[in-house]
Amino acid sequence: MSEPTRYSTPPIELPLDLEREPDPAEGCAGCTELAAVRGRARVVGDWTTVSDCNVYLRRHPGGH
Ligand SMILES: [Zn+2]
C-alpha cells in the first residue's frame, strides 16, 4: 500500500526570472506611469506591453 505524496509538493516555483515583475521605484513618476500602463495592459491581455513595461521598470536605475 503506497500513497502518492502529491500533497507535499511545494507551491509552483517559476524557474524564469522573467516571471518576476519589477516593482516601481517609489517617488518616480516614470515608474508609477509604467506600473499603471502595465496594469491596464494586463487587464486586456496585452502581454507585449506588460513585458515592455517590465523592461523599462528594471531600467529605472539607469533612467527611463
Ligand atoms: Zn523609475
PDB file of the backbone (N, CA, C, O) and the ligand in Angstrom, with CONECT records:
HET     ZN  A 101       1
ATOM      1  N   MET A   1       0.844  -1.204   0.000  1.00  0.00           N
ATOM      2  CA  MET A   1       0.000   0.000   0.000  1.00  0.00           C
ATOM      3  C   MET A   1       0.878   1.253   0.000  1.00  0.00           C
ATOM      4  O   MET A   1       1.541   1.577   0.985  1.00  0.00           O
ATOM      5  N   SER A   2       0.856   1.921  -1.104  1.00  0.00           N
ATOM      6  CA  SER A   2       1.680   3.122  -1.173  1.00  0.00           C
ATOM      7  C   SER A   2       0.830   4.331  -1.529  1.00  0.00           C
ATOM      8  O   SER A   2       0.049   4.302  -2.480  1.00  0.00           O
ATOM      9  N   GLU A   3       0.993   5.366  -0.769  1.00  0.00           N
ATOM     10  CA  GLU A   3       0.215   6.575  -1.036  1.00  0.00           C
ATOM     11  C   GLU A   3       1.039   7.580  -1.833  1.00  0.00           C
ATOM     12  O   GLU A   3       2.218   7.797  -1.552  1.00  0.00           O
ATOM     13  N   PRO A   4       0.419   8.173  -2.801  1.00  0.00           N
ATOM     14  CA  PRO A   4       1.143   9.225  -3.541  1.00  0.00           C
ATOM     15  C   PRO A   4       1.395  10.431  -2.638  1.00  0.00           C
ATOM     16  O   PRO A   4       0.551  10.799  -1.821  1.00  0.00           O
ATOM     17  N   THR A   5       2.542  11.025  -2.796  1.00  0.00           N
ATOM     18  CA  THR A   5       2.897  12.140  -1.915  1.00  0.00           C
ATOM     19  C   THR A   5       2.650  13.493  -2.598  1.00  0.00           C
ATOM     20  O   THR A   5       3.454  14.420  -2.502  1.00  0.00           O
ATOM     21  N   ARG A   6       1.536  13.563  -3.272  1.00  0.00           N
ATOM     22  CA  ARG A   6       1.251  14.784  -4.022  1.00  0.00           C
ATOM     23  C   ARG A   6       1.064  15.999  -3.107  1.00  0.00           C
ATOM     24  O   ARG A   6       1.356  17.134  -3.484  1.00  0.00           O
ATOM     25  N   TYR A   7       0.582  15.734  -1.927  1.00  0.00           N
ATOM     26  CA  TYR A   7       0.224  16.873  -1.069  1.00  0.00           C
ATOM     27  C   TYR A   7       1.437  17.599  -0.497  1.00  0.00           C
ATOM     28  O   TYR A   7       1.336  18.712   0.018  1.00  0.00           O
ATOM     29  N   SER A   8       2.581  16.939  -0.603  1.00  0.00           N
ATOM     30  CA  SER A   8       3.768  17.554  -0.022  1.00  0.00           C
ATOM     31  C   SER A   8       4.563  18.364  -1.041  1.00  0.00           C
ATOM     32  O   SER A   8       5.623  18.907  -0.730  1.00  0.00           O
ATOM     33  N   THR A   9       4.034  18.437  -2.273  1.00  0.00           N
ATOM     34  CA  THR A   9       4.760  19.210  -3.269  1.00  0.00           C
ATOM     35  C   THR A   9       4.681  20.695  -2.933  1.00  0.00           C
ATOM     36  O   THR A   9       3.627  21.190  -2.532  1.00  0.00           O
ATOM     37  N   PRO A  10       5.782  21.396  -3.095  1.00  0.00           N
ATOM     38  CA  PRO A  10       5.804  22.832  -2.788  1.00  0.00           C
ATOM     39  C   PRO A  10       4.989  23.620  -3.810  1.00  0.00           C
ATOM     40  O   PRO A  10       4.669  23.104  -4.881  1.00  0.00           O
ATOM     41  N   PRO A  11       4.657  24.853  -3.485  1.00  0.00           N
ATOM     42  CA  PRO A  11       3.930  25.687  -4.450  1.00  0.00           C
ATOM     43  C   PRO A  11       4.750  25.878  -5.723  1.00  0.00           C
ATOM     44  O   PRO A  11       5.970  25.720  -5.738  1.00  0.00           O
ATOM     45  N   ILE A  12       4.046  26.216  -6.763  1.00  0.00           N
ATOM     46  CA  ILE A  12       4.695  26.353  -8.069  1.00  0.00           C
ATOM     47  C   ILE A  12       5.859  27.342  -8.008  1.00  0.00           C
ATOM     48  O   ILE A  12       5.723  28.493  -7.593  1.00  0.00           O
ATOM     49  N   GLU A  13       6.991  26.837  -8.437  1.00  0.00           N
ATOM     50  CA  GLU A  13       8.161  27.723  -8.489  1.00  0.00           C
ATOM     51  C   GLU A  13       8.475  28.035  -9.932  1.00  0.00           C
ATOM     52  O   GLU A  13       8.654  27.134 -10.752  1.00  0.00           O
ATOM     53  N   LEU A  14       8.539  29.301 -10.233  1.00  0.00           N
ATOM     54  CA  LEU A  14       8.841  29.687 -11.596  1.00  0.00           C
ATOM     55  C   LEU A  14      10.350  29.777 -11.778  1.00  0.00           C
ATOM     56  O   LEU A  14      11.036  30.538 -11.096  1.00  0.00           O
ATOM     57  N   PRO A  15      10.837  28.992 -12.702  1.00  0.00           N
ATOM     58  CA  PRO A  15      12.289  28.939 -12.904  1.00  0.00           C
ATOM     59  C   PRO A  15      12.833  30.198 -13.577  1.00  0.00           C
ATOM     60  O   PRO A  15      14.012  30.525 -13.448  1.00  0.00           O
ATOM     61  N   LEU A  16      11.975  30.881 -14.280  1.00  0.00           N
ATOM     62  CA  LEU A  16      12.456  32.033 -15.039  1.00  0.00           C
ATOM     63  C   LEU A  16      12.291  33.338 -14.271  1.00  0.00           C
ATOM     64  O   LEU A  16      11.251  33.608 -13.670  1.00  0.00           O
ATOM     65  N   ASP A  17      13.328  34.117 -14.310  1.00  0.00           N
ATOM     66  CA  ASP A  17      13.295  35.417 -13.661  1.00  0.00           C
ATOM     67  C   ASP A  17      12.320  36.340 -14.377  1.00  0.00           C
ATOM     68  O   ASP A  17      11.863  37.335 -13.814  1.00  0.00           O
ATOM     69  N   LEU A  18      12.014  36.008 -15.599  1.00  0.00           N
ATOM     70  CA  LEU A  18      11.115  36.835 -16.406  1.00  0.00           C
ATOM     71  C   LEU A  18       9.742  36.962 -15.760  1.00  0.00           C
ATOM     72  O   LEU A  18       9.033  37.951 -15.944  1.00  0.00           O
ATOM     73  N   GLU A  19       9.388  35.928 -14.994  1.00  0.00           N
ATOM     74  CA  GLU A  19       8.058  35.930 -14.412  1.00  0.00           C
ATOM     75  C   GLU A  19       7.960  36.843 -13.206  1.00  0.00           C
ATOM     76  O   GLU A  19       6.869  37.154 -12.728  1.00  0.00           O
ATOM     77  N   ARG A  20       9.105  37.264 -12.726  1.00  0.00           N
ATOM     78  CA  ARG A  20       9.075  38.156 -11.565  1.00  0.00           C
ATOM     79  C   ARG A  20       9.011  39.591 -12.031  1.00  0.00           C
ATOM     80  O   ARG A  20       9.930  40.099 -12.674  1.00  0.00           O
ATOM     81  N   GLU A  21       7.915  40.232 -11.698  1.00  0.00           N
ATOM     82  CA  GLU A  21       7.747  41.589 -12.187  1.00  0.00           C
ATOM     83  C   GLU A  21       8.414  42.582 -11.245  1.00  0.00           C
ATOM     84  O   GLU A  21       8.282  42.491 -10.024  1.00  0.00           O
ATOM     85  N   PRO A  22       9.121  43.518 -11.828  1.00  0.00           N
ATOM     86  CA  PRO A  22       9.788  44.523 -11.002  1.00  0.00           C
ATOM     87  C   PRO A  22       8.772  45.489 -10.393  1.00  0.00           C
ATOM     88  O   PRO A  22       7.737  45.784 -10.991  1.00  0.00           O
ATOM     89  N   ASP A  23       9.083  45.964  -9.215  1.00  0.00           N
ATOM     90  CA  ASP A  23       8.221  46.945  -8.568  1.00  0.00           C
ATOM     91  C   ASP A  23       8.642  48.343  -8.992  1.00  0.00           C
ATOM     92  O   ASP A  23       9.825  48.606  -9.205  1.00  0.00           O
ATOM     93  N   PRO A  24       7.671  49.235  -9.112  1.00  0.00           N
ATOM     94  CA  PRO A  24       8.036  50.609  -9.453  1.00  0.00           C
ATOM     95  C   PRO A  24       8.785  51.276  -8.309  1.00  0.00           C
ATOM     96  O   PRO A  24       8.445  51.082  -7.141  1.00  0.00           O
ATOM     97  N   ALA A  25       9.780  52.043  -8.635  1.00  0.00           N
ATOM     98  CA  ALA A  25      10.523  52.766  -7.608  1.00  0.00           C
ATOM     99  C   ALA A  25       9.620  53.866  -7.043  1.00  0.00           C
ATOM    100  O   ALA A  25       8.934  54.583  -7.771  1.00  0.00           O
ATOM    101  N   GLU A  26       9.654  53.962  -5.717  1.00  0.00           N
ATOM    102  CA  GLU A  26       8.775  54.921  -5.069  1.00  0.00           C
ATOM    103  C   GLU A  26       9.201  56.345  -5.391  1.00  0.00           C
ATOM    104  O   GLU A  26      10.389  56.668  -5.366  1.00  0.00           O
ATOM    105  N   GLY A  27       8.237  57.182  -5.690  1.00  0.00           N
ATOM    106  CA  GLY A  27       8.545  58.575  -5.939  1.00  0.00           C
ATOM    107  C   GLY A  27       9.013  58.856  -7.355  1.00  0.00           C
ATOM    108  O   GLY A  27       9.320  59.998  -7.696  1.00  0.00           O
ATOM    109  N   CYS A  28       9.070  57.808  -8.191  1.00  0.00           N
ATOM    110  CA  CYS A  28       9.488  58.012  -9.577  1.00  0.00           C
ATOM    111  C   CYS A  28       8.247  58.066 -10.462  1.00  0.00           C
ATOM    112  O   CYS A  28       7.492  57.098 -10.559  1.00  0.00           O
ATOM    113  N   ALA A  29       8.052  59.213 -11.102  1.00  0.00           N
ATOM    114  CA  ALA A  29       6.861  59.384 -11.946  1.00  0.00           C
ATOM    115  C   ALA A  29       6.879  58.400 -13.109  1.00  0.00           C
ATOM    116  O   ALA A  29       5.840  57.876 -13.513  1.00  0.00           O
ATOM    117  N   GLY A  30       8.075  58.157 -13.640  1.00  0.00           N
ATOM    118  CA  GLY A  30       8.184  57.232 -14.768  1.00  0.00           C
ATOM    119  C   GLY A  30       7.750  55.834 -14.383  1.00  0.00           C
ATOM    120  O   GLY A  30       6.991  55.190 -15.106  1.00  0.00           O
ATOM    121  N   CYS A  31       8.230  55.368 -13.247  1.00  0.00           N
ATOM    122  CA  CYS A  31       7.867  54.034 -12.778  1.00  0.00           C
ATOM    123  C   CYS A  31       6.380  53.948 -12.464  1.00  0.00           C
ATOM    124  O   CYS A  31       5.724  52.958 -12.789  1.00  0.00           O
ATOM    125  N   THR A  32       5.859  54.983 -11.835  1.00  0.00           N
ATOM    126  CA  THR A  32       4.442  54.994 -11.489  1.00  0.00           C
ATOM    127  C   THR A  32       3.591  54.870 -12.743  1.00  0.00           C
ATOM    128  O   THR A  32       2.619  54.115 -12.772  1.00  0.00           O
ATOM    129  N   GLU A  33       3.958  55.613 -13.776  1.00  0.00           N
ATOM    130  CA  GLU A  33       3.219  55.573 -15.033  1.00  0.00           C
ATOM    131  C   GLU A  33       3.351  54.202 -15.682  1.00  0.00           C
ATOM    132  O   GLU A  33       2.379  53.644 -16.191  1.00  0.00           O
ATOM    133  N   LEU A  34       4.572  53.667 -15.655  1.00  0.00           N
ATOM    134  CA  LEU A  34       4.793  52.355 -16.265  1.00  0.00           C
ATOM    135  C   LEU A  34       3.980  51.280 -15.559  1.00  0.00           C
ATOM    136  O   LEU A  34       3.429  50.383 -16.198  1.00  0.00           O
ATOM    137  N   ALA A  35       3.911  51.378 -14.237  1.00  0.00           N
ATOM    138  CA  ALA A  35       3.153  50.391 -13.475  1.00  0.00           C
ATOM    139  C   ALA A  35       1.672  50.496 -13.814  1.00  0.00           C
ATOM    140  O   ALA A  35       0.966  49.490 -13.885  1.00  0.00           O
ATOM    141  N   ALA A  36       1.211  51.730 -14.023  1.00  0.00           N
ATOM    142  CA  ALA A  36      -0.199  51.938 -14.361  1.00  0.00           C
ATOM    143  C   ALA A  36      -0.499  51.365 -15.742  1.00  0.00           C
ATOM    144  O   ALA A  36      -1.506  50.688 -15.946  1.00  0.00           O
ATOM    145  N   VAL A  37       0.395  51.651 -16.683  1.00  0.00           N
ATOM    146  CA  VAL A  37       0.228  51.131 -18.045  1.00  0.00           C
ATOM    147  C   VAL A  37       0.264  49.608 -18.031  1.00  0.00           C
ATOM    148  O   VAL A  37      -0.525  48.945 -18.704  1.00  0.00           O
ATOM    149  N   ARG A  38       1.198  49.067 -17.247  1.00  0.00           N
ATOM    150  CA  ARG A  38       1.327  47.613 -17.153  1.00  0.00           C
ATOM    151  C   ARG A  38       0.045  46.999 -16.617  1.00  0.00           C
ATOM    152  O   ARG A  38      -0.423  45.974 -17.111  1.00  0.00           O
ATOM    153  N   GLY A  39      -0.518  47.644 -15.595  1.00  0.00           N
ATOM    154  CA  GLY A  39      -1.756  47.136 -15.014  1.00  0.00           C
ATOM    155  C   GLY A  39      -2.895  47.106 -16.029  1.00  0.00           C
ATOM    156  O   GLY A  39      -3.647  46.136 -16.116  1.00  0.00           O
ATOM    157  N   ARG A  40      -3.002  48.188 -16.792  1.00  0.00           N
ATOM    158  CA  ARG A  40      -4.068  48.245 -17.797  1.00  0.00           C
ATOM    159  C   ARG A  40      -3.830  47.228 -18.900  1.00  0.00           C
ATOM    160  O   ARG A  40      -4.767  46.582 -19.368  1.00  0.00           O
ATOM    161  N   ALA A  41      -2.580  47.085 -19.315  1.00  0.00           N
ATOM    162  CA  ALA A  41      -2.256  46.146 -20.393  1.00  0.00           C
ATOM    163  C   ALA A  41      -2.579  44.720 -19.970  1.00  0.00           C
ATOM    164  O   ALA A  41      -3.064  43.916 -20.766  1.00  0.00           O
ATOM    165  N   ARG A  42      -2.302  44.421 -18.705  1.00  0.00           N
ATOM    166  CA  ARG A  42      -2.561  43.069 -18.199  1.00  0.00           C
ATOM    167  C   ARG A  42      -4.047  42.755 -18.244  1.00  0.00           C
ATOM    168  O   ARG A  42      -4.447  41.636 -18.564  1.00  0.00           O
ATOM    169  N   VAL A  43      -4.860  43.750 -17.921  1.00  0.00           N
ATOM    170  CA  VAL A  43      -6.302  43.554 -17.900  1.00  0.00           C
ATOM    171  C   VAL A  43      -6.820  43.155 -19.282  1.00  0.00           C
ATOM    172  O   VAL A  43      -7.713  42.317 -19.406  1.00  0.00           O
ATOM    173  N   VAL A  44      -6.251  43.761 -20.303  1.00  0.00           N
ATOM    174  CA  VAL A  44      -6.721  43.456 -21.653  1.00  0.00           C
ATOM    175  C   VAL A  44      -5.904  42.355 -22.325  1.00  0.00           C
ATOM    176  O   VAL A  44      -6.131  42.020 -23.488  1.00  0.00           O
ATOM    177  N   GLY A  45      -4.945  41.794 -21.572  1.00  0.00           N
ATOM    178  CA  GLY A  45      -4.180  40.679 -22.111  1.00  0.00           C
ATOM    179  C   GLY A  45      -3.112  41.105 -23.102  1.00  0.00           C
ATOM    180  O   GLY A  45      -2.697  40.314 -23.949  1.00  0.00           O
ATOM    181  N   ASP A  46      -2.666  42.347 -23.002  1.00  0.00           N
ATOM    182  CA  ASP A  46      -1.628  42.849 -23.896  1.00  0.00           C
ATOM    183  C   ASP A  46      -0.253  42.559 -23.293  1.00  0.00           C
ATOM    184  O   ASP A  46       0.379  43.429 -22.694  1.00  0.00           O
ATOM    185  N   TRP A  47       0.187  41.321 -23.466  1.00  0.00           N
ATOM    186  CA  TRP A  47       1.406  40.868 -22.779  1.00  0.00           C
ATOM    187  C   TRP A  47       2.669  41.494 -23.349  1.00  0.00           C
ATOM    188  O   TRP A  47       3.697  41.571 -22.676  1.00  0.00           O
ATOM    189  N   THR A  48       2.581  41.937 -24.587  1.00  0.00           N
ATOM    190  CA  THR A  48       3.742  42.627 -25.167  1.00  0.00           C
ATOM    191  C   THR A  48       4.012  43.905 -24.400  1.00  0.00           C
ATOM    192  O   THR A  48       5.153  44.205 -24.048  1.00  0.00           O
ATOM    193  N   THR A  49       2.957  44.651 -24.146  1.00  0.00           N
ATOM    194  CA  THR A  49       3.105  45.907 -23.407  1.00  0.00           C
ATOM    195  C   THR A  49       3.510  45.636 -21.965  1.00  0.00           C
ATOM    196  O   THR A  49       4.340  46.354 -21.405  1.00  0.00           O
ATOM    197  N   VAL A  50       2.931  44.606 -21.363  1.00  0.00           N
ATOM    198  CA  VAL A  50       3.298  44.254 -19.983  1.00  0.00           C
ATOM    199  C   VAL A  50       4.793  43.992 -19.903  1.00  0.00           C
ATOM    200  O   VAL A  50       5.472  44.483 -19.001  1.00  0.00           O
ATOM    201  N   SER A  51       5.289  43.229 -20.834  1.00  0.00           N
ATOM    202  CA  SER A  51       6.705  42.878 -20.817  1.00  0.00           C
ATOM    203  C   SER A  51       7.568  44.092 -21.126  1.00  0.00           C
ATOM    204  O   SER A  51       8.654  44.234 -20.564  1.00  0.00           O
ATOM    205  N   ASP A  52       7.105  44.968 -22.009  1.00  0.00           N
ATOM    206  CA  ASP A  52       7.843  46.208 -22.293  1.00  0.00           C
ATOM    207  C   ASP A  52       7.957  47.061 -21.033  1.00  0.00           C
ATOM    208  O   ASP A  52       9.021  47.591 -20.712  1.00  0.00           O
ATOM    209  N   CYS A  53       6.837  47.177 -20.332  1.00  0.00           N
ATOM    210  CA  CYS A  53       6.836  47.987 -19.109  1.00  0.00           C
ATOM    211  C   CYS A  53       7.796  47.404 -18.084  1.00  0.00           C
ATOM    212  O   CYS A  53       8.488  48.143 -17.385  1.00  0.00           O
ATOM    213  N   ASN A  54       7.838  46.087 -17.995  1.00  0.00           N
ATOM    214  CA  ASN A  54       8.753  45.454 -17.039  1.00  0.00           C
ATOM    215  C   ASN A  54      10.199  45.767 -17.396  1.00  0.00           C
ATOM    216  O   ASN A  54      11.032  45.999 -16.520  1.00  0.00           O
ATOM    217  N   VAL A  55      10.481  45.770 -18.681  1.00  0.00           N
ATOM    218  CA  VAL A  55      11.843  46.091 -19.123  1.00  0.00           C
ATOM    219  C   VAL A  55      12.191  47.511 -18.679  1.00  0.00           C
ATOM    220  O   VAL A  55      13.277  47.748 -18.149  1.00  0.00           O
ATOM    221  N   TYR A  56      11.288  48.440 -18.889  1.00  0.00           N
ATOM    222  CA  TYR A  56      11.555  49.837 -18.526  1.00  0.00           C
ATOM    223  C   TYR A  56      11.634  50.005 -17.015  1.00  0.00           C
ATOM    224  O   TYR A  56      12.438  50.790 -16.513  1.00  0.00           O
ATOM    225  N   LEU A  57      10.806  49.273 -16.300  1.00  0.00           N
ATOM    226  CA  LEU A  57      10.845  49.363 -14.840  1.00  0.00           C
ATOM    227  C   LEU A  57      12.183  48.865 -14.308  1.00  0.00           C
ATOM    228  O   LEU A  57      12.729  49.423 -13.356  1.00  0.00           O
ATOM    229  N   ARG A  58      12.704  47.813 -14.926  1.00  0.00           N
ATOM    230  CA  ARG A  58      14.004  47.279 -14.490  1.00  0.00           C
ATOM    231  C   ARG A  58      15.114  48.267 -14.798  1.00  0.00           C
ATOM    232  O   ARG A  58      16.167  48.271 -14.161  1.00  0.00           O
ATOM    233  N   ARG A  59      14.850  49.105 -15.794  1.00  0.00           N
ATOM    234  CA  ARG A  59      15.886  50.021 -16.237  1.00  0.00           C
ATOM    235  C   ARG A  59      15.925  51.287 -15.393  1.00  0.00           C
ATOM    236  O   ARG A  59      16.727  52.187 -15.643  1.00  0.00           O
ATOM    237  N   HIS A  60      15.058  51.348 -14.395  1.00  0.00           N
ATOM    238  CA  HIS A  60      14.943  52.588 -13.608  1.00  0.00           C
ATOM    239  C   HIS A  60      16.282  53.132 -13.115  1.00  0.00           C
ATOM    240  O   HIS A  60      16.529  54.332 -13.240  1.00  0.00           O
ATOM    241  N   PRO A  61      17.159  52.285 -12.556  1.00  0.00           N
ATOM    242  CA  PRO A  61      18.431  52.834 -12.031  1.00  0.00           C
ATOM    243  C   PRO A  61      19.231  53.566 -13.093  1.00  0.00           C
ATOM    244  O   PRO A  61      20.006  54.466 -12.770  1.00  0.00           O
ATOM    245  N   GLY A  62      19.056  53.197 -14.354  1.00  0.00           N
ATOM    246  CA  GLY A  62      19.790  53.853 -15.425  1.00  0.00           C
ATOM    247  C   GLY A  62      19.011  54.971 -16.080  1.00  0.00           C
ATOM    248  O   GLY A  62      19.487  55.614 -17.016  1.00  0.00           O
ATOM    249  N   GLY A  63      17.804  55.197 -15.578  1.00  0.00           N
ATOM    250  CA  GLY A  63      16.966  56.250 -16.171  1.00  0.00           C
ATOM    251  C   GLY A  63      16.001  55.662 -17.182  1.00  0.00           C
ATOM    252  O   GLY A  63      16.276  54.628 -17.792  1.00  0.00           O
ATOM    253  N   HIS A  64      14.874  56.324 -17.354  1.00  0.00           N
ATOM    254  CA  HIS A  64      13.856  55.826 -18.284  1.00  0.00           C
ATOM    255  C   HIS A  64      14.025  56.400 -19.683  1.00  0.00           C
ATOM    256  O   HIS A  64      13.247  56.078 -20.581  1.00  0.00           O
TER     257      HIS A  64
HETATM  258 ZN    ZN A 101      11.693  54.952 -12.349  1.00  0.00          ZN2+
END
